[in-house]
Amino acid sequence: RGGHVVIRFALGGCTNRPFFRIVAANSRRPRDGRYLEQLGCLDPLPNAYGEKVAGLNLERLRYWLGCGAQLSRPAEKLLGLAGFLPLHPMTVTAAERLRRRQQRE
């Protein structure tokens, strides 16, 4: 009764220090509201080595996708970069655009 399951980011952290939980949630719930299960986390700020760190529970992601869960665009992009899904077409386009811009400079 109401909504379907969606895999998306839930914002956490504090001012100027964002942190995201990757969650399976009812689509009608607020972004940072109650969720069914946490499937991973993402720290979008680069660490000392210039890396953005993400942790994913691939087994549970497979389960929820098998149950018919939908992916949000940012989650789909992250899973493509992680090698779990094929790359999202917009990711490829953005990479080509960035590559051309760097060659011009």
NUVEXRO-880068 format. One record per residue (C-alpha): residue number from 1; residue in one letter; x, y, z; chain. Coordinates in steps of 0.001 Angstrom, whole numbers. Last residue first. Layout:
  num  residuo       xx       yy       zz  cadena
  NUM        A        X        Y        Z       A
...
***
This chain:
  num  residuo       xx       yy       zz  cadena
  105        E    44431    23406   -21603       A
  104        R    42621    21987   -24646       A
  103        Q    43502    18394   -23676       A
  102        Q    41923    18896   -20237       A
  101        R    38625    20060   -21776       A
  100        R    38565    17081   -24140       A
   99        R    39075    14629   -21231       A
   98        L    36362    16348   -19173       A
   97        R    33846    16061   -22030       A
   96        E    34759    12401   -22574       A
   95        A    34318    11672   -18852       A
   94        A    30941    13480   -18790       A
   93        T    29695    11443   -21763       A
   92        V    30791     8148   -20185       A
   91        T    29109     9025   -16882       A
   90        M    25954    10131   -18727       A
   89        P    25737     6708   -20377       A
   88        H    25665     4938   -16957       A
   87        L    28502     2437   -16741       A
   86        P    27415    -1200   -16648       A
   85        L    26525    -2365   -13123       A
   84        F    28627    -3625   -10185       A
   83        G    31841    -2127   -11557       A
   82        A    32174      455    -8761       A
   81        L    31777     3285   -11298       A
   80        G    28503     1721   -12445       A
   79        L    27323     1287    -8846       A
   78        L    28038     4978    -8209       A
   77        K    26136     6103   -11328       A
   76        E    23130     3937   -10455       A
   75        A    23123     5360    -6923       A
   74        P    23237     8916    -8300       A
   73        R    20396     8115   -10749       A
   72        S    18144     6491    -8130       A
   71        L    17871     2729    -8442       A
   70        Q    14591      791    -8488       A
   69        A    13958    -2260    -6297       A
   68        G    12433    -5259    -8072       A
   67        C    13119    -8018    -5540       A
   66        G    16181    -9059    -7539       A
   65        L    17504    -5503    -7176       A
   64        W    17032    -5860    -3413       A
   63        Y    18890    -9189    -3273       A
   62        R    21723    -8086    -5552       A
   61        L    22239    -5004    -3354       A
   60        R    22247    -7309     -308       A
   59        E    25113    -9359    -1764       A
   58        L    26955    -6250    -2954       A
   57        N    27183    -4704      529       A
   56        L    28908    -1486     -522       A
   55        G    31583      723     1039       A
   54        A    32545     3953     -694       A
   53        V    35639     6131     -311       A
   52        K    36401     9178    -2454       A
   51        E    40122     9090    -3143       A
   50        G    42571    12015    -3267       A
   49        Y    45191    10205    -1166       A
   48        A    44559    12313     1966       A
   47        N    40810    11663     1632       A
   46        P    38522    13111    -1033       A
   45        L    35095    14282      189       A
   44        P    32175    12163    -1037       A
   43        D    32262     9639     1852       A
   42        L    29835     6959      708       A
   41        C    28053     4255     2692       A
   40        G    26551      840     2127       A
   39        L    23372    -1203     1941       A
   38        Q    21431      226     4895       A
   37        E    18052    -1480     5191       A
   36        L    14350     -620     5226       A
   35        Y    14677     3142     5572       A
   34        R    13249     5789     7895       A
   33        G    13759     9366     6808       A
   32        D    16724    11131     5200       A
   31        R    15204    11276     1715       A
   30        P    11625    11407     3005       A
   29        R     9553     8209     2651       A
   28        R     7275     7702     -360       A
   27        S     9836     5682    -2324       A
   26        N    10112     3107      467       A
   25        A    13763     2704     1309       A
   24        A    16829      635      434       A
   23        V    19801     2643     1631       A
   22        I    23185     3976      580       A
   21        R    24263     6134     3526       A
   20        F    25836     9445     2592       A
   19        F    28285    11684     4412       A
   18        P    28552    15437     4063       A
   17        R    31153    17468     5992       A
   16        N    30577    21194     5330       A
   15        T    27847    21248     8007       A
   14        C    27223    17810     9480       A
   13        G    27138    14165     8459       A
   12        G    24149    12384     6994       A
   11        L    22368    12402     3657       A
   10        A    20418     9326     2567       A
    9        F    21428     8071     -880       A
    8        R    19131     5854    -2944       A
    7        I    17890     2314    -3572       A
    6        V    14124     2452    -4170       A
    5        V    11409      142    -2889       A
    4        H     7885      875    -4094       A
    3        G     5253     3242    -2904       A
    2        G     1928     2978    -1209       A
    1        R        0        0        0       A
***
